[in-house]
Amino acid sequence: MKVFKRIGIGLGALILFVIVWGLVEPYFIHTEEEAAAITNLPKEWEGQEIAVIGDFQVGMWMDNTWTIERVIDRLIEKEPAAVLLTGDHVYHVKKGSEKEMNQVLELLKPLTETNIPVITVMGNHDYSMDKKDHKPDMAYVEKMTQEFEELGIHVLENERLVLNVTQDGTAVGEPDDNSLYIGGVGSSWAGLANVEETLSTIPHNAARFMLMHNPQAFKSIPSDLAPVAAAGHTHGGQIGIPFTPHWSYMSLFKREKVQADGWTEAGFGEEGNNLYVNPGIGFSDVTIRFSTPPEITYFQLQQAS
């Protein structure tokens, strides 16, 4: 009996620790620096950094806006060549409510007041879809897109944006031989992910960095056309086991093959393509993160050998 009592006390202490730390960890910011090898990368882009963040989920109970503010401050201080957002800016928006949208705009405004290009795609929660069979709220996304564009945030839906290195840093511009193309794929859950359409806007041999919300869209990209891609959606699983970066509760409860964070394993996409899943900043379902802190991912660009 004493053995069972000790086991019970131990399990109770472990559960309490996970809950307490899970409530604290969301306020720590993890910075990940990754090498990004891109085919035909112009020499002007060698060593430049692209930052990726996302999955704010503003509007959820105890949403992580304080951490978002500090992430934005760090990005402004770091001055990457561009900031890419993986979508899901808001969470479970009630029809007609603009409160959450306005909050996101206020959070991102300091970043848009710099010379750093900011580019985003829309996620399922932006369409008010917390389940795949929910009807997407197209009107809300149209309104959000308009507000973002007016603020200076470039919204991509199966299209590309061209970035050029200038004397003052980087800027959105017209394509030339020294351009980097950012290809943005539409929302998978909203039925708008069209990889073929996105790729049709990018010259075949052009240097490109692909962006999408749902990692599943990556699987549709033909081989060698996404040397580097970034996605979100998974929140890193939110609850993971330390020192096992690809395990989370999602590994047990999702029917489809899921990789919650980091570089996806061989076989997840086509040969020659590489996807990094950013674990995001906000929450989904529960306001806890364990072994999956909010992350800023910096990709240092280099020529693929």
Secondary structure in CASP SS format (residue, H / E / C, confidence):
PFRMAT SS
TARGET T0000
AUTHOR 0000-0000-0000
METHOD secondary structure of the structure
MODEL  1
M C 1.00
K H 1.00
V H 1.00
F H 1.00
K H 1.00
R H 1.00
I H 1.00
G H 1.00
I H 1.00
G H 1.00
L H 1.00
G H 1.00
A H 1.00
L H 1.00
I H 1.00
L H 1.00
F H 1.00
V H 1.00
I H 1.00
V H 1.00
W H 1.00
G H 1.00
L H 1.00
V H 1.00
E H 1.00
P H 1.00
Y H 1.00
F C 1.00
I C 1.00
H E 1.00
T E 1.00
E E 1.00
E E 1.00
E E 1.00
A E 1.00
A E 1.00
A E 1.00
I E 1.00
T C 1.00
N C 1.00
L C 1.00
P C 1.00
K H 1.00
E H 1.00
W H 1.00
E C 1.00
G C 1.00
Q C 1.00
E E 1.00
I E 1.00
A E 1.00
V E 1.00
I E 1.00
G C 1.00
D C 1.00
F C 1.00
Q C 1.00
V E 1.00
G C 1.00
M C 1.00
W C 1.00
M C 1.00
D C 1.00
N C 1.00
T H 1.00
W H 1.00
T H 1.00
I H 1.00
E H 1.00
R H 1.00
V H 1.00
I H 1.00
D H 1.00
R H 1.00
L H 1.00
I H 1.00
E H 1.00
K H 1.00
E C 1.00
P C 1.00
A C 1.00
A E 1.00
V E 1.00
L E 1.00
L E 1.00
T C 1.00
G C 1.00
D C 1.00
H C 1.00
V E 1.00
Y C 1.00
H C 1.00
V C 1.00
K C 1.00
K C 1.00
G C 1.00
S C 1.00
E C 1.00
K H 1.00
E H 1.00
M H 1.00
N H 1.00
Q H 1.00
V H 1.00
L H 1.00
E H 1.00
L H 1.00
L H 1.00
K H 1.00
P H 1.00
L H 1.00
T H 1.00
E C 1.00
T C 1.00
N C 1.00
I C 1.00
P C 1.00
V E 1.00
I E 1.00
T E 1.00
V C 1.00
M C 1.00
G C 1.00
N H 1.00
H H 1.00
D H 1.00
Y H 1.00
S C 1.00
M C 1.00
D C 1.00
K C 1.00
K C 1.00
D C 1.00
H C 1.00
K C 1.00
P C 1.00
D C 1.00
M H 1.00
A H 1.00
Y H 1.00
V H 1.00
E H 1.00
K H 1.00
M H 1.00
T H 1.00
Q H 1.00
E H 1.00
F H 1.00
E H 1.00
E H 1.00
L H 1.00
G C 1.00
I E 1.00
H E 1.00
V E 1.00
L C 1.00
E C 1.00
N C 1.00
E E 1.00
R E 1.00
L E 1.00
V E 1.00
L E 1.00
N E 1.00
V E 1.00
T E 1.00
Q C 1.00
D C 1.00
G E 1.00
T E 1.00
A E 1.00
V E 1.00
G C 1.00
E C 1.00
P C 1.00
D C 1.00
D C 1.00
N C 1.00
S C 1.00
L E 1.00
Y E 1.00
I E 1.00
G E 1.00
G E 1.00
V C 1.00
G C 1.00
S C 1.00
S C 1.00
W C 1.00
A C 1.00
G C 1.00
L C 1.00
A C 1.00
N C 1.00
V H 1.00
E H 1.00
E H 1.00
T H 1.00
L H 1.00
S H 1.00
T C 1.00
I C 1.00
P C 1.00
H C 1.00
N C 1.00
A C 1.00
A C 1.00
R E 1.00
F E 1.00
M E 1.00
L E 1.00
M C 1.00
H C 1.00
N C 1.00
P H 1.00
Q H 1.00
A H 1.00
F H 1.00
K H 1.00
S H 1.00
I C 1.00
P C 1.00
S C 1.00
D C 1.00
L C 1.00
A C 1.00
P C 1.00
V C 1.00
A E 1.00
A E 1.00
A E 1.00
G C 1.00
H C 1.00
T C 1.00
H H 1.00
G H 1.00
G H 1.00
Q C 1.00
I E 1.00
G E 1.00
I C 1.00
P C 1.00
F C 1.00
T C 1.00
P C 1.00
H C 1.00
W C 1.00
S E 1.00
Y H 1.00
M H 1.00
S H 1.00
L H 1.00
F H 1.00
K C 1.00
R C 1.00
E C 1.00
K C 1.00
V C 1.00
Q C 1.00
A C 1.00
D C 1.00
G E 1.00
W E 1.00
T C 1.00
E C 1.00
A C 1.00
G C 1.00
F C 1.00
G C 1.00
E C 1.00
E C 1.00
G C 1.00
N C 1.00
N C 1.00
L E 1.00
Y E 1.00
V E 1.00
N C 1.00
P C 1.00
G C 1.00
I C 1.00
G C 1.00
F C 1.00
S C 1.00
D C 1.00
V C 1.00
T C 1.00
I C 1.00
R C 1.00
F E 1.00
S C 1.00
T C 1.00
P C 1.00
P C 1.00
E E 1.00
I E 1.00
T E 1.00
Y E 1.00
F E 1.00
Q E 1.00
L E 1.00
Q E 1.00
Q E 1.00
A C 1.00
S C 1.00
END
